[in-house]
Amino acid sequence: MADLMNRNMENKGKEKRLTKKQKQFLKVFAENVGNVSAACQKMGISRRTYYYWIENPKFLEEIDFIEEESIDFAESQLKMNIADRKEASIFFYLKTKGKKRGYIEQVETKEVGNPWVVLAGNSIMKNE
């Protein structure tokens, strides 16, 4: 990813126009809510072609915009689910946005000593 960002910086002044196929891809990409694989498949192109295209800052800017729109859409759907009192959505929202208020999941662990000794002890007891 760092290499890709570096190449994008190098290409900054070399902005290319979008081809007709790239514009079509952006439309399909948006229709598939930012799913690269689905958009590539529907357009009949490889992911390698997609990654080559995002070296074009203009194309990358459009991809970023579509991805932000997709996140906005998902957030609006989440809020609709919360309004409909769907528990899973409420829990997810509180776990991600309510951390400051203590809505976090914690995993409690209990130390039992060396697990190999415990296991060996159990197998020794079974053999006696």
N, CA, C and O of each residue as an XYZ file, in Angstrom:
512
protein
N       0.835     -1.200      0.000
C       0.000      0.000      0.000
C       0.873      1.255      0.000
O       0.554      2.245     -0.659
N       2.000      1.200      0.761
C       2.906      2.350      0.804
C       3.470      2.619     -0.583
O       3.584      3.773     -0.999
N       3.831      1.530     -1.317
C       4.345      1.698     -2.678
C       3.311      2.379     -3.560
O       3.628      3.251     -4.369
N       2.065      1.954     -3.380
C       0.983      2.521     -4.175
C       0.839      4.012     -3.888
O       0.667      4.813     -4.806
N       0.910      4.381     -2.604
C       0.785      5.795     -2.228
C       1.955      6.595     -2.798
O       1.771      7.713     -3.280
N       3.168      6.016     -2.741
C       4.328      6.706     -3.297
C       4.170      6.930     -4.796
O       4.471      8.011     -5.302
N       3.693      5.898     -5.510
C       3.471      6.043     -6.947
C       2.425      7.107     -7.227
O       2.532      7.859     -8.196
N       1.396      7.165     -6.359
C       0.359      8.183     -6.556
C       0.936      9.577     -6.382
O       0.567     10.500     -7.109
N       1.841      9.736     -5.419
C       2.465     11.037     -5.191
C       3.327     11.422     -6.402
O       3.338     12.582     -6.814
N       4.047     10.449     -6.968
C       4.873     10.708     -8.139
C       4.022     11.115     -9.335
O       4.439     11.937    -10.150
N       2.835     10.542     -9.437
C       1.948     10.805    -10.569
C       1.103     12.060    -10.373
O       0.314     12.414    -11.250
N       1.255     12.735     -9.241
C       0.384     13.863     -8.888
C       0.254     14.855    -10.049
O      -0.855     15.260    -10.397
N       1.378     15.244    -10.642
C       1.325     16.214    -11.728
C       0.968     15.582    -13.065
O       0.746     16.292    -14.045
N       0.910     14.268    -13.115
C       0.669     13.549    -14.365
C      -0.769     13.037    -14.436
O      -1.016     11.960    -14.980
N      -1.696     13.783    -13.903
C      -3.086     13.327    -13.880
C      -3.587     13.059    -15.280
O      -3.498     13.904    -16.171
N      -4.116     11.859    -15.452
C      -4.647     11.459    -16.750
C      -6.160     11.586    -16.722
O      -6.792     11.501    -15.669
N      -6.714     11.788    -17.884
C      -8.168     11.759    -17.997
C      -8.653     10.340    -17.800
O      -7.925      9.378    -18.046
N      -9.885     10.221    -17.356
C     -10.480      8.893    -17.196
C     -10.935      8.382    -18.551
O     -11.514      9.119    -19.350
N     -10.667      7.119    -18.793
C     -11.128      6.498    -20.026
C     -12.616      6.173    -19.895
O     -13.182      6.212    -18.803
N     -13.224      5.860    -21.012
C     -14.639      5.485    -21.012
C     -14.853      4.245    -20.136
O     -15.831      4.165    -19.392
N     -13.929      3.276    -20.229
C     -14.044      2.048    -19.449
C     -13.884      2.333    -17.950
O     -14.565      1.721    -17.126
N     -12.997      3.249    -17.601
C     -12.829      3.620    -16.187
C     -14.093      4.289    -15.650
O     -14.500      4.034    -14.517
N     -14.703      5.134    -16.454
C     -15.948      5.784    -16.042
C     -17.063      4.749    -15.854
O     -17.853      4.837    -14.914
N     -17.113      3.773    -16.757
C     -18.104      2.694    -16.619
C     -17.834      1.901    -15.339
O     -18.756      1.555    -14.600
N     -16.560      1.624    -15.095
C     -16.193      0.885    -13.888
C     -16.659      1.628    -12.641
O     -17.207      1.014    -11.725
N     -16.448      2.932    -12.597
C     -16.846      3.721    -11.430
C     -18.352      3.616    -11.192
O     -18.800      3.538    -10.048
N     -19.121      3.615    -12.266
C     -20.573      3.464    -12.135
C     -20.920      2.093    -11.555
O     -21.746      1.991    -10.648
N     -20.288      1.038    -12.079
C     -20.545     -0.326    -11.604
C     -20.049     -0.476    -10.164
O     -20.693     -1.131     -9.345
N     -18.908      0.131     -9.865
C     -18.344      0.099     -8.514
C     -19.326      0.709     -7.516
O     -19.542      0.158     -6.437
N     -19.910      1.831     -7.871
C     -20.892      2.486     -7.000
C     -22.154      1.635     -6.862
O     -22.708      1.529     -5.768
N     -22.607      1.038     -7.943
C     -23.794      0.166     -7.900
C     -23.572     -1.049     -7.003
O     -24.521     -1.589     -6.435
N     -22.309     -1.478     -6.875
C     -21.957     -2.627     -6.042
C     -21.426     -2.197     -4.687
O     -20.702     -2.941     -4.027
N     -21.788     -1.002     -4.280
C     -21.473     -0.435     -2.961
C     -19.984     -0.586     -2.627
O     -19.630     -0.940     -1.502
N     -19.130     -0.322     -3.593
C     -17.702     -0.320     -3.348
C     -17.046     -1.688     -3.304
O     -15.942     -1.822     -2.776
N     -17.700     -2.705     -3.845
C     -17.121     -4.049     -3.855
C     -16.252     -4.198     -5.104
O     -16.758     -4.300     -6.222
N     -14.924     -4.208     -4.890
C     -13.977     -4.251     -6.002
C     -14.142     -5.529     -6.825
O     -14.222     -5.471     -8.052
N     -14.193     -6.680     -6.152
C     -14.288     -7.957     -6.866
C     -15.524     -8.019     -7.746
O     -15.445     -8.417     -8.908
N     -16.662     -7.626     -7.196
C     -17.913     -7.674     -7.962
C     -17.851     -6.731     -9.162
O     -18.278     -7.091    -10.259
N     -17.324     -5.537     -8.955
C     -17.240     -4.570    -10.050
C     -16.288     -5.059    -11.142
O     -16.590     -4.937    -12.329
N     -15.143     -5.610    -10.746
C     -14.190     -6.141    -11.729
C     -14.823     -7.271    -12.529
O     -14.688     -7.333    -13.751
N     -15.508     -8.152    -11.833
C     -16.136     -9.291    -12.505
C     -17.182     -8.820    -13.510
O     -17.226     -9.304    -14.641
N     -18.015     -7.883    -13.097
C     -19.070     -7.398    -13.997
C     -18.507     -6.644    -15.195
O     -19.108     -6.627    -16.270
N     -17.342     -6.017    -15.000
C     -16.722     -5.268    -16.096
C     -15.806     -6.144    -16.947
O     -15.364     -5.732    -18.019
N     -15.525     -7.351    -16.466
C     -14.657     -8.241    -17.219
C     -13.190     -7.818    -17.181
O     -12.444     -8.043    -18.134
N     -12.788     -7.206    -16.073
C     -11.381     -6.811    -15.924
C     -10.783     -7.522    -14.712
O     -11.511     -8.031    -13.860
N      -9.477     -7.551    -14.642
C      -8.797     -8.178    -13.515
C      -8.601     -7.152    -12.396
O      -8.667     -5.943    -12.622
N      -8.362     -7.656    -11.199
C      -8.038     -6.754    -10.081
C      -6.735     -6.020    -10.375
O      -6.544     -4.881     -9.949
N      -5.844     -6.681    -11.108
C      -4.564     -6.044    -11.468
C      -4.833     -4.767    -12.268
O      -4.182     -3.745    -12.053
N      -5.793     -4.832    -13.188
C      -6.157     -3.647    -13.973
C      -6.690     -2.557    -13.054
O      -6.330     -1.387    -13.190
N      -7.551     -2.948    -12.118
C      -8.088     -1.983    -11.152
C      -6.947     -1.300    -10.398
O      -6.935     -0.076    -10.267
N      -5.987     -2.088     -9.902
C      -4.879     -1.503     -9.141
C      -3.978     -0.639    -10.022
O      -3.377      0.320     -9.538
N      -3.882     -0.965    -11.291
C      -3.156     -0.102    -12.221
C      -3.906      1.230    -12.384
O      -3.298      2.300    -12.383
N      -5.219      1.143    -12.522
C      -6.028      2.347    -12.702
C      -5.953      3.278    -11.505
O      -5.969      4.497    -11.678
N      -5.872      2.738    -10.295
C      -5.876      3.643     -9.136
C      -4.559      4.395     -8.986
O      -4.416      5.222     -8.085
N      -3.600      4.115     -9.858
C      -2.386      4.943     -9.889
C      -2.701      6.318    -10.468
O      -1.937      7.265    -10.276
N      -3.818      6.428    -11.171
C      -4.273      7.706    -11.710
C      -4.978      8.457    -10.574
O      -6.031      8.019    -10.112
N      -4.411      9.582    -10.119
C      -5.008     10.314     -8.983
C      -6.473     10.678     -9.187
O      -7.247     10.696     -8.230
N      -6.853     10.964    -10.410
C      -8.253     11.324    -10.689
C      -9.173     10.119    -10.449
O     -10.251     10.259     -9.873
N      -8.737      8.936    -10.896
C      -9.508      7.713    -10.694
C      -9.572      7.382     -9.202
O     -10.635      7.047     -8.680
N      -8.430      7.479     -8.522
C      -8.376      7.191     -7.087
C      -9.290      8.125     -6.298
O      -9.946      7.699     -5.347
N      -9.332      9.372     -6.684
C     -10.210     10.343     -6.018
C     -11.675      9.924     -6.145
O     -12.442     10.026     -5.187
N     -12.052      9.458     -7.320
C     -13.432      8.995     -7.532
C     -13.725      7.738     -6.700
O     -14.806      7.607     -6.126
N     -12.756      6.819     -6.643
C     -12.911      5.600     -5.842
C     -13.108      5.975     -4.376
O     -14.008      5.456     -3.715
N     -12.269      6.874     -3.868
C     -12.378      7.315     -2.466
C     -13.747      7.927     -2.187
O     -14.340      7.678     -1.137
N     -14.245      8.726     -3.124
C     -15.554      9.359     -2.956
C     -16.659      8.304     -2.879
O     -17.547      8.391     -2.031
N     -16.599      7.313     -3.762
C     -17.609      6.245     -3.772
C     -17.540      5.438     -2.478
O     -18.574      5.076     -1.917
N     -16.327      5.155     -2.003
C     -16.184      4.409     -0.751
C     -16.766      5.194      0.425
O     -17.404      4.610      1.301
N     -16.554      6.499      0.450
C     -17.141      7.334      1.511
C     -18.668      7.317      1.428
O     -19.345      7.247      2.453
N     -19.203      7.380      0.223
C     -20.663      7.291      0.050
C     -21.192      5.946      0.558
O     -22.265      5.883      1.157
N     -20.440      4.880      0.316
C     -20.843      3.546      0.766
C     -20.888      3.473      2.286
O     -21.792      2.868      2.863
N     -19.905      4.095      2.927
C     -19.895      4.127      4.396
C     -21.078      4.944      4.910
O     -21.733      4.557      5.879
N     -21.348      6.068      4.261
C     -22.503      6.892      4.650
C     -23.794      6.089      4.532
O     -24.658      6.159      5.407
N     -23.922      5.321      3.442
C     -25.108      4.496      3.234
C     -25.237      3.452      4.347
O     -26.317      3.267      4.908
N     -24.132      2.775      4.661
C     -24.153      1.747      5.711
C     -24.525      2.357      7.058
O     -25.285      1.764      7.823
N     -23.993      3.535      7.346
C     -24.332      4.203      8.604
C     -25.814      4.561      8.654
O     -26.447      4.440      9.702
N     -26.366      4.998      7.530
C     -27.790      5.352      7.525
C     -28.646      4.105      7.737
O     -29.671      4.162      8.416
N     -28.228      2.978      7.155
C     -28.960      1.722      7.347
C     -28.868      1.264      8.803
O     -29.843      0.774      9.372
N     -27.694      1.427      9.392
C     -27.501      1.070     10.800
C     -28.434      1.904     11.682
O     -29.074      1.371     12.589
N     -28.509      3.186     11.420
C     -29.377      4.057     12.223
C     -30.855      3.716     12.031
O     -31.652      3.841     12.961
N     -31.217      3.283     10.820
C     -32.598      2.843     10.599
C     -32.881      1.579     11.418
O     -33.953      1.444     12.008
N     -31.918      0.657     11.450
C     -32.077     -0.562     12.242
C     -32.195     -0.234     13.727
O     -32.979     -0.856     14.443
N     -31.421      0.736     14.184
C     -31.503      1.142     15.586
C     -32.879      1.721     15.877
O     -33.472      1.432     16.917
N     -33.388      2.537     14.962
C     -34.728      3.109     15.137
C     -35.795      2.019     15.154
O     -36.828      2.168     15.808
N     -35.546      0.924     14.436
C     -36.471     -0.213     14.419
C     -36.231     -1.164     15.594
O     -36.808     -2.250     15.647
N     -35.380     -0.750     16.531
C     -35.069     -1.495     17.770
C     -34.445     -2.866     17.518
O     -34.721     -3.824     18.241
N     -33.612     -2.953     16.502
C     -32.922     -4.213     16.222
C     -31.700     -4.301     17.130
O     -30.766     -3.505     17.033
N     -31.738     -5.296     18.014
C     -30.730     -5.404     19.070
C     -29.300     -5.494     18.550
O     -28.414     -4.827     19.084
N     -29.056     -6.290     17.536
C     -27.688     -6.455     17.029
C     -27.108     -5.111     16.592
O     -25.935     -4.828     16.836
N     -27.926     -4.292     15.951
C     -27.468     -2.975     15.513
C     -27.213     -2.064     16.705
O     -26.244     -1.305     16.722
N     -28.077     -2.143     17.687
C     -27.890     -1.336     18.903
C     -26.595     -1.734     19.597
O     -25.807     -0.871     19.981
N     -26.370     -3.041     19.761
C     -25.139     -3.516     20.409
C     -23.903     -3.063     19.631
O     -22.931     -2.585     20.216
N     -23.951     -3.219     18.310
C     -22.810     -2.827     17.485
C     -22.516     -1.345     17.648
O     -21.363     -0.954     17.829
N     -23.540     -0.531     17.587
C     -23.364      0.916     17.707
C     -22.756      1.281     19.060
O     -21.824      2.082     19.139
N     -23.295      0.685     20.120
C     -22.771      0.999     21.451
C     -21.333      0.520     21.627
O     -20.532      1.197     22.271
N     -20.997     -0.640     21.063
C     -19.623     -1.150     21.176
C     -18.632     -0.271     20.424
O     -17.472     -0.163     20.820
N     -19.083      0.356     19.341
C     -18.163      1.170     18.550
C     -18.203      2.649     18.925
O     -17.163      3.308     18.938
N     -19.367      3.170     19.225
C     -19.496      4.598     19.510
C     -19.665      4.907     21.002
O     -19.500      6.054     21.419
N     -19.990      3.894     21.804
C     -20.266      4.134     23.217
C     -19.144      3.700     24.148
O     -19.372      3.515     25.343
N     -17.936      3.536     23.618
C     -16.814      3.068     24.431
C     -16.530      3.972     25.623
O     -16.206      3.486     26.707
N     -16.648      5.271     25.431
C     -16.383      6.226     26.521
C     -17.351      6.039     27.685
O     -17.059      6.433     28.814
N     -18.481      5.448     27.408
C     -19.490      5.232     28.450
C     -19.445      3.815     29.009
O     -20.314      3.420     29.786
N     -18.430      3.054     28.612
C     -18.254      1.728     29.173
C     -18.831      0.590     28.362
O     -18.835     -0.557     28.809
N     -19.319      0.899     27.169
C     -19.874     -0.160     26.319
C     -18.754     -0.813     25.512
O     -18.617     -0.589     24.309
N     -17.965     -1.619     26.202
C     -16.888     -2.334     25.543
C     -16.968     -3.794     25.925
O     -17.452     -4.153     26.998
N     -16.481     -4.624     25.023
C     -16.466     -6.047     25.307
C     -15.106     -6.386     25.873
O     -14.079     -6.054     25.281
N     -15.095     -7.040     27.005
C     -13.844     -7.441     27.612
C     -13.810     -8.953     27.718
O     -14.815     -9.603     28.005
N     -12.644     -9.487     27.483
C     -12.457    -10.921     27.623
C     -11.760    -11.140     28.956
O     -10.673    -10.615     29.199
N     -12.394    -11.914     29.805
C     -11.796    -12.201     31.103
C     -11.037    -13.514     31.015
O     -11.541    -14.514     30.505
N      -9.822    -13.483     31.520
C      -9.017    -14.704     31.534
C      -8.658    -15.036     32.969
O      -8.539    -14.152     33.818
N      -8.492    -16.291     33.219
C      -8.143    -16.746     34.551
C      -6.876    -17.580     34.427
O      -6.842    -18.561     33.684
N      -5.839    -17.189     35.152
C      -4.595    -17.943     35.093
C      -4.721    -19.207     35.911
O      -5.180    -19.190     37.054
N      -4.309    -20.291     35.311
C      -4.396    -21.580     35.996
C      -3.021    -22.200     36.183
O      -2.910    -23.375     36.536
N      -1.989    -21.431     35.954
C      -0.650    -21.984     36.049
C      -0.208    -22.482     34.698
O      -0.744    -22.061     33.673
N       0.754    -23.366     34.681
C       1.277    -23.922     33.448
C       0.268    -24.921     32.877
O       0.001    -25.946     33.504
N      -0.297    -24.639     31.696
C      -1.323    -25.524     31.145
C      -0.791    -26.924     30.842
O      -1.560    -27.886     30.868
N       0.499    -27.061     30.558
C       1.076    -28.376     30.268
C       1.069    -29.253     31.513
O       0.834    -30.459     31.437
N       1.330    -28.635     32.656
C       1.306    -29.391     33.906
C      -0.116    -29.823     34.215
O      -0.360    -30.949     34.647
N      -1.054    -28.904     33.985
C      -2.458    -29.231     34.234
C      -2.890    -30.374     33.324
O      -3.527    -31.320     33.787
N      -2.551    -30.302     32.029
C      -2.919    -31.363     31.096
C      -2.222    -32.679     31.430
O      -2.845    -33.740     31.408
N      -0.942    -32.607     31.734
C      -0.200    -33.821     32.079
C      -0.773    -34.442     33.339
O      -0.889    -35.663     33.440
N      -1.132    -33.598     34.301
C      -1.725    -34.087     35.538
C      -3.035    -34.806     35.299
O      -3.310    -35.836     35.914
N      -3.854    -34.255     34.393
C      -5.133    -34.895     34.074
C      -4.931    -36.237     33.400
O      -5.648    -37.194     33.694
N      -3.949    -36.319     32.487
C      -3.737    -37.590     31.793
C      -3.108    -38.618     32.714
O      -3.370    -39.813     32.576
N      -2.284    -38.177     33.650
C      -1.689    -39.095     34.608
C      -2.775    -39.684     35.497
O      -2.761    -40.878     35.797
N      -3.723    -38.836     35.920
C      -4.812    -39.292     36.777
C      -5.690    -40.309     36.046
O      -6.183    -41.259     36.654
N      -5.885    -40.105     34.730
C      -6.725    -41.006     33.950
C      -6.051    -42.386     33.793
O      -6.731    -43.411     33.736
N      -4.714    -42.397     33.725
C      -3.985    -43.647     33.549
C      -3.886    -44.462     34.817
O      -3.622    -45.662     34.746
N      -4.084    -43.865     35.961
C      -3.954    -44.597     37.236
C      -5.159    -45.425     37.554
O      -5.194    -46.092     38.588
